[in-house]
Amino acid sequence: MLRKLLLVSCIILASNVLVFAQSGTLKGRLTDKDKKEPIPFATVVVETGGKQVGGANTDIDGNYTIKPLTPGKYNVKASFVGYKQ
């Protein structure tokens, strides 16, 4: 009986962790530093620990959305033909 109670308790605790797992969204707008104009169709990637964990292309207005991301520290890199990294 005690084993069953312990097993059920562990299952309930594990399910709570999965239900409350957090994820985030990174949104932004990529613009030219000098002209302040949006950069459409550029590539934006999110890296952590040297590995890419997300990415997106900007839309016609330079906007991008990358999800889902777990909370943490990331490096965000953008690239487009004719621009330095």
N, C-alpha and C positions, 0 to 999 in steps of 0.2 A: 504494500500500500504506500509506504514512504517513497519507494522508488518511482511509482507512478506519479505521485505528487511532485517529486523533484523533476521528473521528465516534463510534465505539463508546465511547471514553472519556468523551466529553461526554454521551452518552445514559446511561451508567451513573451518572455524577455527578448528572445531573438527576433520575434515578429515586430516588437516595438522599435527595435533598432532599425529594421528595414523600413518601417513606415515613416520614421522621423529622419531618415537619411536626407541630408541637405544637399542641394545642388543650386548653382547660380547661373546667371546669364551675363555675358560680357557684351555690352552694346557700345558702339562708338561711331564716330564720323571721321573719315580720313580726308585731310585737306592738305594742299600744297602750303609749305611753310611761308613762302614769300608772297604768292598770289592770293592765298586764303581761299582758293577755289577747291571744290570737292574733287577727289580722284576716283572716277568710276572704274569698276571692274578690276581693282587691285586685289591682291591676295593678302589676307591677314591670317597669321598663324599664332597659336598659343602653345608655348613650350614650358616644360618643367623638368628639371633633372636631365636636360639634353634630349628629351623626347617630346615629339609633337603630340598634344592631347586634344587639339581642336583647331578648327580653321573655318574660314568663310571667304567669299568674294564680296567686295563692296558693290552696292547697287549704283544706279545712274547718279544718285546724289551723294555718293561716298559713304553711305551708311552700311554698317555690318552688325550682325548678331551671331554670337557663338554660344551654344549651350549644348548639353548641360556641363557645367564645370563644378567640381567639388571645391569647397573653400580651401584656399591656400595661396602661395606666392607663385606668380607666373611671369614669364617673359613674353611680351607681345611684339611680333615682328610683322612689318608690312613690306610688300615688294610690288614693284610695277616697273615696266620697261622704261628706261631713261632716268630712273632715280637710283641713288646710292642707298645701300642698306644701312 
